[in-house]
């Protein structure tokens, strides 16, 4: 099933198009109990990244869920905050 969720994340990433430049295309899928509970992609430069979009669209608690992301979460602070730090905060 991992390949199914990664393919979905790749499909989502492709929706970003040129609006995300100079950032890369990124998609994220949150899965819990073999069900997709959240999805997101980086929609435009300067807006929330894919991981944050997926959390914002989650339809249930993300505790004990798995996130599939097409690129490692960023750990720096630029136009948006660190996704890695936000993931840690949310999952605490």
C-alpha positions as CSV (number, residue, x, y, z in Angstrom):
1,X,0.0,0.0,0.0
2,X,2.9,2.4,0.5
3,X,3.3,2.7,-3.3
4,X,-0.4,3.7,-3.6
5,X,0.0,6.5,-1.1
6,X,3.3,7.7,-2.6
7,X,1.7,7.8,-6.0
8,X,-1.2,9.9,-4.6
9,X,1.4,12.3,-3.1
10,X,3.1,12.6,-6.4
11,X,-0.2,13.3,-8.2
12,X,-0.9,16.0,-5.6
13,X,2.5,17.5,-6.0
14,X,2.0,17.9,-9.8
15,X,-0.9,20.3,-9.1
16,X,1.5,23.0,-7.8
17,X,2.7,23.8,-11.3
18,X,4.7,26.9,-11.9
19,X,3.0,28.7,-9.1
20,X,5.5,27.3,-6.5
21,X,8.7,28.4,-8.3
22,X,11.4,28.7,-7.1
23,X,10.3,25.9,-4.7
24,X,9.9,22.3,-5.7
25,X,6.6,20.5,-6.3
26,X,5.6,18.7,-3.1
27,X,2.6,16.5,-2.2
28,X,1.7,15.0,1.2
29,X,-0.8,12.3,2.2
30,X,-1.7,11.4,5.8
31,X,-2.9,7.8,6.3
32,X,-4.4,6.3,9.5
33,X,-5.8,2.7,9.7
34,X,-5.3,2.3,5.9
35,X,-7.5,5.3,5.2
36,X,-6.4,8.7,3.8
37,X,-7.4,11.3,6.3
38,X,-5.5,14.3,4.9
39,X,-4.0,15.5,1.7
40,X,-2.1,18.6,0.6
41,X,0.3,20.1,-1.9
42,X,2.3,23.2,-2.1
43,X,-0.1,25.4,-4.0
44,X,1.9,28.7,-4.5
45,X,5.2,30.3,-3.5
46,X,5.0,31.8,0.0
47,X,1.9,29.7,1.0
48,X,1.7,26.8,3.3
49,X,3.8,23.8,2.3
50,X,2.3,20.4,1.4
51,X,2.6,18.9,4.9
52,X,0.8,21.8,6.5
53,X,-1.9,21.7,3.9
54,X,-2.4,18.0,4.6
55,X,-2.7,18.7,8.4
56,X,-5.1,21.5,7.7
57,X,-7.3,19.2,5.6
58,X,-7.2,16.2,8.0
59,X,-10.6,14.8,8.7
60,X,-9.6,13.2,12.0
61,X,-6.9,13.3,14.7
62,X,-3.5,12.6,13.1
63,X,-2.1,10.9,16.2
64,X,-0.6,7.5,15.2
65,X,-1.0,8.3,11.5
66,X,1.7,8.0,8.8
67,X,2.6,10.9,6.4
68,X,3.8,10.2,2.9
69,X,5.7,13.2,1.5
70,X,7.5,13.5,-1.9
71,X,10.3,15.5,-0.4
72,X,11.8,15.6,3.1
73,X,10.1,18.3,5.3
74,X,12.0,21.6,5.3
75,X,13.8,22.4,8.5
76,X,14.5,26.1,7.9
77,X,12.5,29.2,8.3
78,X,11.9,31.3,5.1
79,X,8.6,32.7,3.8
80,X,7.0,29.9,5.8
81,X,8.0,28.2,9.0
82,X,9.8,24.9,9.4
83,X,7.6,22.0,8.3
84,X,9.8,19.6,10.4
85,X,9.3,21.6,13.5
86,X,5.5,21.9,12.9
87,X,5.2,18.2,12.4
88,X,6.9,17.6,15.7
89,X,4.7,20.1,17.4
90,X,1.5,18.6,16.0
91,X,2.4,15.0,16.8
92,X,3.5,15.7,20.4
